[in-house]
Amino acid sequence: MNRRQFTRAGMFTLGALAPLASSATAGHANEAAPARPTFDAKGRPPVSQRAFVSDAVEETIASVKRSIRNPYLATLFENCYPNTLDTTVEFSRRNSKPDTFVITGDIPAMWLRDSTAQVLPYLPLAGKDEKIRDLFRGLIQRQANCILLDSYANAFYPDNRKGPFASDETEMRPGVHERKWEIDSLCYPIRLAYKYWSTTGDAEPLDSAWHDAARRIVSTFREQQRLTGDGPYRFARMTTAFYDNSPNSGLGNPTRKVGLIHSAFRPSDDACLFPFLIPSNMFAMVSLRQLHEMADKVLADRQLAGDAARLADELSAALEKHAIITHPTHGKIYAYEIDGFANALLMDDANVPSLLALPYLGSCKPDDPVYRQTRAFVWSSDNPYFFRGRFEGIGGPHVGPGMIWPLSFIMRALTSINEQEIEQCLRALIDTSTDSGFMHESFDAQDPHKFTRPWFAWCNSAFGELVLTIFKSHPAILQRV
């Protein structure tokens, strides 16, 4: 059964909130789901079954709930904001150091992307909660060890087990769940470390292993510029699902070498059509500038700082020259993927990094003219993965036509400079949660009761982040919805 069939087979309808034996896993490769924590019908696990407990998180929930007029929105926030801590964190100590492993939800593996996104909403609490600081320290160092194990892998196990993709035609190693090369897999660990360090001033987790991982990130990005050869990465899988394979014997489609980094797969874990994935290259540019600062101020490694800065400058120049195209309706916009031969894929996918999320990642300002025109394009029928039914929003090829991802509402709101638009997105998130008490991965544009993945911690955490952002910047919205 291929993954798209698996997703349809795992479609969930309200009234069946029991564990799925065949849980829908779009956005990630599937295997047997772990035992789902014991949820209340519409709530959190009992305190005794929560994986990680923080008094600061509980205080934040209580404080924000007092500012929310809508009881159901208050329940959504109370359920979603702590969902990562309640259900996905495995925290321990190894050799007196904290160690944090964060599964994505219904798959017992840790994605470098998801684990970062899942915990960042708790970062503002790190200054007053030692347990939260240890959570971050442990995850930063766990991610560094994952990168040192395999800088081309996207998802890992907590130990040296082999998973269902051990037979993939690539260099699979024990401890690797999946080896899909995605640029953002190396950007998110930098984002995590940089935001933690710049927020707390704590450089403890940026140790020698993290230093080695940082060097590995830069060298991997250099290899995948492919300026002097194809590099070591290949990937093929025995499957009929086209989005699980990289063409040309695992190398991807041909490119003209223009200085951008090749990505075999997107943040959806789907294969790229054209290997220069623009949102991910823009994310890499930002991440390399952050790495430059840490290498200079924390690691005292002038060579690494210089290497990171030079590569960021190369990406900036190449993006300026090649990433912007002229659309007949929307004017100058960013392409989603290009190949350097003047071929471009014009679309957006709800998974982050996306074109919609560029300001959220620090890749551009929200009022940048090209971004504003790109934003209008991606939230329109000119984007082939923008769907309109009872609700309108962005999906992606992975789940297929007509399926909207709540992440698109969240990113639209987090990158908006219009309070009315933010309120509209929040209302859509409330309505499409279908009284389940949680966010979903995707839902049918015509009938949101048909949805995938009732346990998808990234989207729950992102929803919590959005409500916290509104609480701080637009509190009146919480009294209106």
N, C-alpha and C positions, 0 to 999 in steps of 0.2 A: 504494500500500500504506500503510495507516495505521500509527501507531506501535505499537499493540498487536499487530497482525499481524507487524510488523517484529520485535518482541521475541520472539514465538513462533518466527518463522523463525530468529532468532539464538540460540535455546536451545542451550546447550552441554552436551555430555556428556563425562565423563572419558574420556581415551584419544584426544581430538582436540585437543590443546593447540597447534593451529596458529592463525595469525591468521584472524579471521572477516572475510569480505568484507562480510557483513551483520551486523555486531556488534550485539548487543542493547543498546539504549541507554535503557532506562526510567530516569526521573529526569531525562533531558535529551532535547532534540530531536535527531534523528539526521541525519547526513550521512555521506559516505564517511569511514571511519576512517583515521587516519594509519597509516603503516607501524609495526607493533608492534616494539618493541625485541627483540633476539635474547635470549630467555630460555633458560636451561637448562631441562631438562624440568620441574624443580621448584624452580628457584632464581632468583638474580639475574642480570642481564646481566653479561658479562665487565667487568672494571674499565675496560678501554679504551672500552667503549660506555656507561658510566654518564654521565648528563647533568650531575651535580653530585656532587662528592666532598668529604666532610668527615671529617677525622681524629677529631673529637669524636664523630661519629655512629658510626664504626667502633669506637671505644673503648667507647661505650655498649653496642653490640651484644655485644661480647665480655664485658663485665662482667655484663650481664643473663643471657646464655646460661649463664654459670657457675652461676647460681642456679636454673636450670630442670632438673628431673629428667627430664622427658619429652623425648626427642630430637626428636620431631616438633614439639612445641610450640616448642622452641628454633629449629627450622628455619622454622616459621611466623613467629616474631618476626624472625629474621634476614632473611627475604624481605620481610615486610610493612612493618616500621618504616621502612626506607629507600626504599620503592618510589616515593614522590613524588620524591625526589632522584634516584634511579636513572633514572627514565623520563619525568618530566613537566616538569622545570624547564628553561626557556630563560633563561640568565643572561648578561648583557652589561653594558657600561658606555656611557652616553650623556652626553657633555659631562662626563666624569669622575665621573658619578654612577652608582651601581648601578641596574640595571633587571632586574626579575624577572618573567617571564611563566610561569604554571603552568597547563598544560592539565589536563583532568579525567581523562585516560587515553585511551580509545578515541575521543575527539572532539577535533579540533584547535582547541579554543576554551577560554577561561578564564572560569569562573564566579566571581563575587565570593564566593559562599558556599563553593564547594568549595575554591578556592585558599587561603582562610583556614584552613579546617578541615584541609587537607592539610599545612600547614606548622607549625601551632601545636604539634604534638608535639615539634618541635625547639627550641622556645623556651627550655627550661631550659639549653640548651647555648650560648646566645648570649653568656653572660658570659665564656666561655673560648675562643670560636672566632670570629675576625674574619670568616671566610667566611660563617658562619651569620648574623652581624649584617648583613652586606651583603645576604644573601638576603632578610632581613626588610625592610631599608631599601628595597631595590629593589621589593619587592612592595607595600609601603605606598604608595610613590609611584606605581607603576603603577596601583593601584586608584584612587587619587585622580584620575589622568588619565582613567581609564575613566568615573568618575562625572561628571567635567566634560564628557566627550563626550556622555553621555546618562545621567541619573540614573534613568531608568525602565527601562533595559536590565539584563538579568540575566547576559549572557554576551558576550564580546568576542574579537576577533582581535588578534594582535600588530601588525597593520598596518591599512591602510585598505581591505582587500579587502571584497568583498560575498559573502555566503554564500547558502545555499539558501533563506533566509527573507526575501530582499530584497523579495519581492512581498507580504509581510504588510501588511494594511491598518492601518498605524500609521506613525509617523514614523521609518522606518528610515534609518540613516546608515552610510556606509562605516566599517568597523571594528567594527560591531555584529554579533554572530552571531545574537542573538535578543533581542527586546524584550518580554519578559514581565515586567510589573511585579509584583515580589514584595518585601514589606516587608523581609524578611531580607537581601535583596541590599545594602541600605544599612546594616544592622546589623553584618554581619560585618566590613566594613572598619573600623568603629569598634572592634569587639572586637579585631581584629588590632593596630591602632595602640595601643590602651590597654594591652593585655597586654604588648606589646613595650616601651612606654615605662615602665610601672610595674615591669617586671621588670629592665630594664637601666638606666633613668634616661637613656637616649639620646633626645633630642628632635630629632635631626638630620632625620629624615624628615618631621617635622611642619612642613613649609615653607609658603611662601605658596600653592602649589597645593593642598596638603592643607587649608590653612585655607579656601580657596575651596570645596573639595569638602565640607568640614564644613558650611559655610553652605548649600550646595546640598542637603545631606541634610535639614537642618531645614526648608528651604522646601518640599522635595518632600513630606515628611511632612505639613506644614501643608496643602498643596494637596490631599492625599488624605484629610484629615479631611472635605473637601468641605462645610465649614460655610457657605461663601458662593457655592457653585457647583460644577459637576461637575469642574472642573480640566481640564488639557489632554490627559490620557491617554485613548487609545482603542486597542482591539486586536481584530483579526479575522484569521482565517486561512482560506483556502479548503481545507477538509478535512472529512472525515466524522467525525473524532475529536472527540467533544463536549468532551473535557478540554483541547483545544487552542484553545478559543474562549471569549471572555467575552460573556455574553448582553447583550441590550438595546443593540444597535449598538456593542458593544465597551465599554460602561460598567459591566457587571456588574449583578447583580440589585439591586432597590431596597433602600434602607436608611432608617432613621430616624437622623438625625444626632445621635449621642450623644457625640461627642468621640473615638471610636476612629478609627484609620487604616484606610482601605479597601485591600485587597489584591486584585488581579485574579487572581493565581495563588499556589499553595502552593509550599513548597520542593521539592516533587516536580516542579515545572513544570506541574502540572495546574491547571485553572481552579477557582477557589473556587465553591462553591455559594452561600454567604452571604459577603458581602465583608469582614466583620469577623473575620479569622482570629486567634483568641485567642492561640495560642502566639507568633505573630509580633508581635502588639501587646505582649505581655509582654516579649518580647525587645527591642523598640524602647524600652520604658520603661527597661530596664537600660542599653541603649546610650546613650540620651540623658543619663542620669546620669553615665556615663563621659565622654561628650563635654563635659558641663558642667565636670567636673574638669579635663580637658585644656585647654578654652578658658580657664579661670580661671588655671591654674598654668603653662601652657606658652605659649598664644597671647596671653595678656593681653587677651582680647577679652571685656569684661564684657557687652556686648550679646548675643553668641553664647552665653555661659555662661547668661545669664538666659533667653534664648529656649529653650535646651535644657532647663533646669530647669522652666520653666513647662509646656512640652509634656509632659515626663515626669510632672509632677503631674496634668495633665489626663488622661493615659492611666491613671494609677493610680486616680484617682477613678472613671473610666468603667468600668474593669475590675472594681473592687470592686462597682459597682452592677449591671453587666450580664453579666459573664462567668461567674458561678457559678450553676448551676441545681441543682435537687434531683432526683436520680435515685431511682426507687422501690426499688432494691436497694442502691445504694452511697451514698446520702445526698448531701450537697453536693459537687459536682464541677465542674471547669472544662469548659465546652463547647469544642468544637473550632472551630466557626464560629457566628456569630450575625448577625442583621440589624437589631437594635434594635427590631423589632416583636414581640419575644418568641418568635421562631422560632430554633431552635438545632439544629445538627448535632452529634450525639453519636457520636464516633469518635476514632481517632487514626491517624496515618500515621507510618511509621518514619522518614521524612525529618526532619531537624532544621533548624529548631525544631519540636518536637513537644510534646505534653503530657507524655509520659514524660520528656523531656529538660529540663524546666523548671529543676530545680536545677543541672544541668550548665551552663546558660546564666546562672545567677545570678538567675533570675526568682523563685525562692522557696527556702525551706529544704527539705531532704529530709524533715524531720519535720513539715512544715506539715500540719495536719489535712486541709485541702481537697486538697492534693496527694496525701497518702497514700490518700485515698478515690478520687481521680482515677486514681492509679496502679493501684489494685485494679481499677477499671473497665476501663482500657485493656488490661490483661493478663488479660482474661476474655472469655468468649463473648458478653458484652454489647456489646463493641466489634466492629462488623461486619468490621473488618479485622484481627482476631486469629484466627489459624488454628492448628488443632491436627491433627497427623497423627502421624508418627513423631517429629516435633519440634513445639514450639509457640512461636509468636512473632507479631510484628506485621508486616504488609505495607503495602498501600495500593492505591488504585484504579488506579494507573498500570500496574503489571504484572498486576494482576488477582487473583481469588480463588485461595487456596491457595498463594500465593507469599510466603514469609517473607523479610524483609530481615535479614541479620546485624547491621546497624546497630541493630536493636531489641535484640538481645542485648547489644551493646556499651553502649548507653545505659542499659539496665536495670542492668548491672553498675556503670557509672560513677556512677549515682545511688543505688546501694544502700547501706544501712547494715547489711546482713546478710552476713557472710562466706560463709555457706553458699550464699546466692543468687548471690554473685559467682562462687564456684567452679562452680556449676551453669551459669552463663552461659558461663564460659570453656570448660568441657567441651563445651557445645553448639557453640561456635565451632570447636573443634578437629574435632569429628565432622562438622560440615556443610561443612568446607572440602574434604572428600572426597579427602584426600591430594594435593590439587593444589599445595599450598605457598602458596596465597594465599587471601584472602577473595573473595567474589563480591558482586554487587549484590543478588541474590535467589536463592532456591532453592525447589524444590517441597517442601512440608511432608511429603509421603509419600516422596519420593525425592530427596535432596539432590544426587545426581549430575546432576540436571536443574537447570541454573542459568543465570543471565544475567550477562553482562559479566565475562569472566575478567580484564579489566584495568580495575579501578575503584579509582583511587588513594585516594579519600576513605576508603573502607571499610578499605583496607589501613593507612592512616595511623591511623585511629581504633582499629584493633586494636592497633597498636603503642603508642598512647597508653594503652590499657587495660592491656596487659602491664606497661608502665612504672609505672602507678599501682599495680598489684598488687605489683610489685617493691618499691615504696617503702612501701606501707601494709599489705599482707597477704602478706608474703613466704612464709609457710608454705604458701599455696595452690600456689605454684610447685613445691613439693616433693611435693604430693599428687596433682596431676592427671596 
